[in-house]
Amino acid sequence: MELNGGRRVLLVPWAGGDMWLLRRCNTPEMTDQLGGPESEEQLVSRHRRYCEPAAGRMYRVVLDGDDGDDGDGETVGSIGYWEHEWQGGTVWETGWAVLPEYQGRGLAVSAARALIGVVREAGGHPTLHAFPKVDHSASNGVCRKAGFTLRGQADFEYPKGNPIRSNDWYVDLRAGLSG
């Protein structure tokens, strides 16, 4: 995905050495919309799920190092997709995190657009959803700019026991496909 200045964002599949990124994102500021920081045990469990996904996949978001698609550039965050039971069916859900020093540069939008292509190619479910809190202006802006359509609001518990009001943004993964 092209960025201002001609640099690209690459999605590099999550690997065993990426635990540092989970720890880096596990701050009160980075998790204020998600119920707060997780314990080390929760992070280890999450890392294990990211390394061996049952359905979907997590990625490091990396600035292209201009030396191929090997992800040697700077890591700026993470993004992924997974199955989610929603309104009587199974859909893909996505979420992302961009490190504070890289926020406000359009990187989450570029990563989300790239992920839409990855999920469309992977197939499996007709829609990809994002569920940011209604008052999370940055994530709602990412959804809007990345091409998601707002369906409305929905009530969730995330994490379990923490009720939140979210927007339901979606992309029809079948749109634009021929044949």
C-alpha positions as CSV (number, residue, x, y, z in Angstrom):
1,M,0.0,0.0,0.0
2,E,1.5,3.3,-1.1
3,L,2.0,6.1,1.5
4,N,2.9,9.7,1.3
5,G,6.5,9.9,0.2
6,G,6.2,6.7,-1.8
7,R,6.8,4.2,1.1
8,R,4.6,1.1,1.5
9,V,3.1,-0.7,4.4
10,L,3.7,-4.4,4.4
11,L,1.7,-7.0,6.4
12,V,4.2,-9.5,7.9
13,P,2.7,-12.6,9.4
14,W,3.0,-12.8,13.2
15,A,5.9,-14.9,14.4
16,G,7.4,-16.2,17.6
17,G,9.7,-13.2,18.0
18,D,6.9,-10.6,17.9
19,M,6.0,-10.8,21.6
20,W,7.8,-7.5,22.1
21,L,5.1,-5.7,20.1
22,L,2.3,-7.1,22.3
23,R,4.2,-5.8,25.3
24,R,4.9,-2.4,23.7
25,C,1.1,-2.0,23.0
26,N,0.1,-3.1,26.5
27,T,0.1,0.4,28.1
28,P,-2.8,2.2,29.6
29,E,-2.8,4.7,26.7
30,M,-2.8,2.0,24.0
31,T,-5.5,-0.1,25.7
32,D,-7.8,2.5,27.1
33,Q,-10.5,1.6,24.5
34,L,-10.0,-2.1,25.2
35,G,-10.5,-2.4,29.0
36,G,-6.9,-1.6,30.0
37,P,-3.6,-3.5,30.0
38,E,-3.4,-7.3,30.2
39,S,-1.4,-9.5,32.6
40,E,1.7,-11.2,31.4
41,E,-0.2,-14.5,31.4
42,Q,-2.9,-13.0,29.1
43,L,-0.2,-11.6,26.8
44,V,1.5,-15.0,26.5
45,S,-1.8,-16.6,25.7
46,R,-2.6,-14.0,23.1
47,H,0.8,-14.4,21.5
48,R,0.3,-18.1,21.3
49,R,-3.1,-17.6,19.5
50,Y,-1.4,-15.1,17.1
51,C,1.3,-17.6,16.3
52,E,-1.0,-20.5,15.7
53,P,-4.3,-19.0,14.5
54,A,-7.2,-21.4,14.0
55,A,-8.9,-19.0,11.5
56,G,-7.7,-15.7,10.4
57,R,-4.2,-14.3,11.0
58,M,-2.3,-11.5,12.8
59,Y,0.3,-9.3,11.2
60,R,3.0,-6.9,12.1
61,V,2.5,-3.6,10.2
62,V,5.9,-2.7,8.7
63,L,7.2,0.2,6.7
64,D,8.7,-1.2,3.5
65,G,12.4,-1.2,3.8
66,D,12.7,-0.8,0.0
67,D,14.6,-4.0,-0.3
68,G,11.9,-6.5,-1.1
69,D,8.8,-7.7,0.7
70,D,10.6,-9.3,3.6
71,G,9.4,-6.8,6.3
72,D,12.8,-5.5,7.2
73,G,11.5,-2.0,7.7
74,E,10.4,-0.4,10.9
75,T,7.5,-2.1,12.7
76,V,4.8,0.5,13.3
77,G,2.0,-1.7,14.7
78,S,-0.2,-4.7,14.3
79,I,-3.4,-5.7,12.5
80,G,-5.3,-8.9,12.0
81,Y,-8.5,-10.7,11.4
82,W,-10.4,-13.5,13.1
83,E,-13.8,-15.2,13.1
84,H,-16.6,-13.6,15.1
85,E,-20.1,-14.8,15.7
86,W,-22.4,-12.0,14.7
87,Q,-26.1,-11.7,14.2
88,G,-26.7,-15.3,13.7
89,G,-23.7,-16.0,11.4
90,T,-19.9,-16.0,11.3
91,V,-18.1,-12.9,9.9
92,W,-14.5,-11.8,9.9
93,E,-13.6,-9.2,12.5
94,T,-10.5,-6.9,12.4
95,G,-8.6,-4.8,14.8
96,W,-5.3,-2.8,14.8
97,A,-2.9,-1.0,16.9
98,V,-0.4,1.7,15.8
99,L,2.5,2.6,18.1
100,P,2.2,6.1,19.5
101,E,5.2,7.6,17.6
102,Y,3.6,6.5,14.3
103,Q,0.0,7.6,14.9
104,G,-1.6,10.3,12.9
105,R,0.3,9.4,9.6
106,G,-2.4,7.3,7.9
107,L,-0.6,4.1,8.6
108,A,-3.6,2.3,10.2
109,V,-5.7,3.3,7.1
110,S,-3.1,1.9,4.8
111,A,-2.8,-1.3,6.8
112,A,-6.6,-1.7,6.9
113,R,-6.8,-1.3,3.1
114,A,-4.1,-3.9,2.7
115,L,-5.8,-6.2,5.1
116,I,-9.1,-6.0,3.2
117,G,-7.3,-7.3,0.1
118,V,-5.7,-10.1,2.1
119,V,-9.1,-11.1,3.7
120,R,-10.9,-10.9,0.3
121,E,-8.3,-13.2,-1.2
122,A,-8.5,-15.7,1.8
123,G,-12.3,-16.0,1.4
124,G,-14.4,-17.9,3.9
125,H,-16.9,-15.2,5.0
126,P,-18.7,-12.5,3.0
127,T,-17.9,-9.6,5.3
128,L,-15.2,-8.0,7.4
129,H,-16.3,-6.0,10.4
130,A,-14.6,-3.6,12.8
131,F,-16.2,-2.6,16.1
132,P,-14.6,0.5,17.6
133,K,-16.2,2.2,20.5
134,V,-18.6,4.9,19.3
135,D,-16.4,7.6,21.0
136,H,-13.1,6.4,19.6
137,S,-12.7,9.0,16.9
138,A,-9.4,7.7,15.6
139,S,-10.5,4.1,14.9
140,N,-13.8,5.3,13.5
141,G,-11.9,7.6,11.2
142,V,-9.7,4.6,10.1
143,C,-12.8,2.7,9.2
144,R,-14.3,5.5,7.2
145,K,-11.1,6.3,5.3
146,A,-10.3,2.6,4.7
147,G,-13.6,2.0,2.9
148,F,-15.8,0.4,5.6
149,T,-19.5,1.2,5.7
150,L,-21.2,2.1,9.0
151,R,-24.1,-0.2,9.8
152,G,-25.0,1.4,13.1
153,Q,-24.3,0.9,16.8
154,A,-24.1,-2.3,18.8
155,D,-23.6,-3.4,22.5
156,F,-20.7,-5.6,23.4
157,E,-18.8,-6.9,26.3
158,Y,-15.1,-6.4,25.9
159,P,-13.3,-7.7,27.7
160,K,-15.8,-10.0,29.3
161,G,-17.7,-8.2,32.0
162,N,-17.0,-4.7,30.5
163,P,-20.1,-3.4,28.6
164,I,-19.3,-1.1,25.7
165,R,-21.2,0.7,22.9
166,S,-19.5,0.2,19.5
167,N,-20.0,1.1,15.9
168,D,-20.5,-1.7,13.5
169,W,-18.4,-1.0,10.4
170,Y,-18.2,-3.5,7.6
171,V,-16.8,-4.3,4.1
172,D,-18.6,-6.5,1.7
173,L,-15.8,-8.7,0.6
174,R,-17.7,-9.9,-2.5
175,A,-18.1,-6.3,-3.8
176,G,-16.0,-5.6,-6.9
177,L,-15.3,-9.3,-7.6
178,S,-16.1,-10.6,-11.1
179,G,-17.2,-13.9,-12.2
